[in-house]
Amino acid sequence: MWKEQDDKLVREYHFQNFVDAFSFLSHVAELAEIHAHHPTIVNTYSYVRLELNTHDAGGVVTEKDRSLAVDIDKINITER
């Protein structure tokens, strides 16, 4: 579930292993290119944290972030 905190949409994921986490991030990267909007990504082994905010709007959450979040939620993933 996405949480709005510190002027960002934030979501954390936990996968079985690094390969699953990286596969998910590959899908996120494709969507980011389509949306021309790129998240902050933290990845350590099976853990992924995504942060979305719009720098052009002063670093706050905008419809651009919410739209990308909706599409990221459509990625078919298997978390632990």
Buried (B, 14 or more C-beta within 10 A) or exposed (E): EBEBEEEBBBBEBEBEEEEBBBBBBEBBEEBBEEBEBBBEEEBEEBEBBBBBBBEEEEEEBBEBBEBBBEBBEEBEBEEE
